Amino acid sequence: MIIQNKQRSVSPETRNTTINQTQNPTENGTVISTDNSKKPDLTSEVIFLFDYYPKKDYRTSGINPKHDIHSSRILNLKSIDEKNEAATTVNEKYVLSNMDIDRIKYYAGQIEPLIQKYKDLVICVMPKSKKSRESSGIRMVAKKLCQTHYIDGTDIIYRPVDREPRHVDGNRDYLQELASLQITDSNLIKGKTVLLLDDVKTQGNSLNAGKTLLLSQGAKQVIMFALGKTSQ
């Protein structure tokens, strides 16, 4: 299957070779940085599967004509939370619709070939805006991946304070984002390669903040990965 990315379309096999070692920005935009400074590595890139076109065209306040099937899938995955009709809480467990389950399996299946070479990989997830540890579609994708041979670090990064959702406060400032995050168990990531997952990358401040935090707590290497990259 070809990864659908209009700007940088490559096959999973090609992607798999690009996350093998620390490198400079490549033609497909992929970088793994082991920079352990407290400043974001502005040269680093995020591996992503698809271009993401928001459903709303903020210039016209209408529907974005570029909002395609991949964008719709990611948006629906993003909507899985405690308030979603398709994911209600029953005894602290989520009851998902068949479509939700299929989406989770689909994205786990897209990511798996790209990371299967790592047998001691810790999978972490960028948390939602609220300090309560609500579940999310991307966390469920991560937990699906962890059912194989990956280390479950999906609850390691959390927010001790609330933040406004990205669509409310716009582009999140890197330092504010970093200040809103904490690590629960640094021992799980020390000396390990970490896959840091998010659903959508826009400016990259959230993922860069998460990466900086993980490296500061002893992670050997952080691979930033998003399902989609916001495009216009």
N, C-alpha and C positions, 0 to 999 in steps of 0.2 A: 504493500500500500504506500502511496506517495503522501507525504505530509503536505497538507494544503496550506501553503504560505505564498501569497502572490509575490512577495518581495524576495523570499529566500526559500524556494521550494526544493527540498532535498528528500531523499528516501530515508527510512528509519536506519538502514544499514550505514548510510553516510553520517547521519546524526550520531550513531553509535561510536564511530571512530573519532568524533570531534570532542567527546567528553572523556578522553582517555588520560589526559595529563594537563598540567598547567600550561597555558599558552597565551599568545597575543590574540587580539580579535581576528577571527577568520572570516572568510567570505560569507559564511552563513551566520555570522554574528555571534557565535558561541565562544564563551570564555569561561574558564574556571580559574579563579584567582585565589591564591593562598595569602594575600596581603592581610596581615593581622593588625593593621593600623586602625585607629578609631574613626578615621575619615572614610567615607564611601569610596570604593574603587570606581571612579566614574568611567573608566574604560571597559568595565566588565559588562557582559551582556547576559540576558536571560534566555535560556532555551525555551522555545514555545512551539506549540503544535499548529496553531491556526491564527490568522488575523481575526481580531474580534471587533465587530462593528456594533456599537450600542444601538438598542432598539429605537431610542428617541433621537431625532436630529435636533440638537440644541440650537442650531442656527435658525431653523424654521419652526421649531416646537411641534413638528409632525413626525411621522414614522420615517426612520432612516431607510432609504431604498437599498442600501448595501447590507442591511441586516439579514445575513444568510442563514443557512441551516446550521452551520458550525457555531455561529454567534448565538443562535436560538438555543442550541443544546447547552452551551456554556451558561447562558443566562438562566435556563431552567435548573441547572445544577447549582448555581449560586443561590437560587431561591429556596433550596432545601434547608429549612431550619425549623425551630419550634413553632413558628407562626404559619408555616406553610400547610395548606390543606392536605397535601399529599404526604406529609411527614408529621404526624401527631405523636405526642408523647404518651406512651402507655407503660406504666411501671418503669419510667426512665429509659425506655427503649423506643426507638422510632419504628413506626409502621410505614414503610415506604410503598409507593405505588410500583407496579411492574415497570413502568417507564423510568422511574427514578432508579430502580435497581439496574435496569439495562444501561442507563447513562453512566452509572458508577462503574459497572463492568467494562463499558466501552473505553472510558478514559484510562482505567487501570491497564487495560490491554494495549492502549497506545503507548503508555509510558514504559511498561515492562521490558520490551525489547531494547530500549535505550539504556537501561540500567542493570540488566541481568548479569553483566560481568562483575558487578560489585557484590561480593558475598558477605561483606561485613558493613553494609551500608545502613546508616541511621536515617529514617525518613521523618522529617519534621514538616510542620504546616504553619503558615502565617495565620494567626488567630483573627477572629472577627473583631468588630469595633468595640463590642461590649466586654466588660471585665468578666462577666459570667462566662463560664466555659461552655457556651452553646456549641452544639455540633454544627457541621456544615457539610455541604456537598464535597468540597475538596478534601476535608478531613476523612470523609467516608471513602473517597478514592484512595487516600493514603493508607487507611486501615485495610482496604482490600489488598493493596500491594503487600502489606505486612503479614498477610496470611501465608505468604510463601516463606522466603528465607531472609527477609529484611528485618531490621531492628525497629520496633515501634517507638518512635519519639514524637508522636503526634500531639502529645500534651505537654511537651517540654517548654515551648514558648507560650506565654500567656500575658494578658494585660491586667495589671493591678488597678488600672483606672479606665474609665470609658473614654472612647474617642468618637467624634462624629463620623458617621459613615462617609466613605470617599465621595459619594455622589452629593453629599451635603456640604462638606468643607472643601471640595475640590482637590487639588494636588496637595498631598500630605507632605509637610516639611520633614526632611530626613531626620534632623535632630529631635524634633517633637515626636516623631514616630519611634525613634530609638529610645527616647525617655519613657515611652509608654509600654515598653516591653520588658519582660523579665524571664529568666531561665529557672525552671523548677529543679532540674537534676543535671548538673554539668558532668557528672561522672559517666553518664550514658554516651556523651559525645566526645569525651577527651580522646584525642589521637585518632578519631574516626573521620571518615568521609561522610558528609551529611548531604542528603537531597532535601532542599528547602522548596516546598510546593506552595503555590498560590493559584487562584483561579484565573485572574486577569492581571497582566502587567500593563500599567499606563506609563507613568514616569519612572517607575522602578525604585522609588524611595522606600517603600515598605519592604520589599525584598532585600534591598541593600542594607537597611537597618537590621533586618533579621540576620543577614549574613554576618555583619559586623559583630552582633551580639554573640552569635555562635562561635565565631573565631576567637573572640575575647575570652570565651569560657573554655577554650581548649580544643575546639574542632580542628582537625588537620586540614580540611578542605571542604568548601561549601559549593554545591552545584545549585544554582537558582533555576527553577523550572516553573513555568506558567502554562496553563492550558491555552490561553489566548493573549495576544498583544493588541492593545487598543489601537485601531486605525480609524482614519476619517473617511 
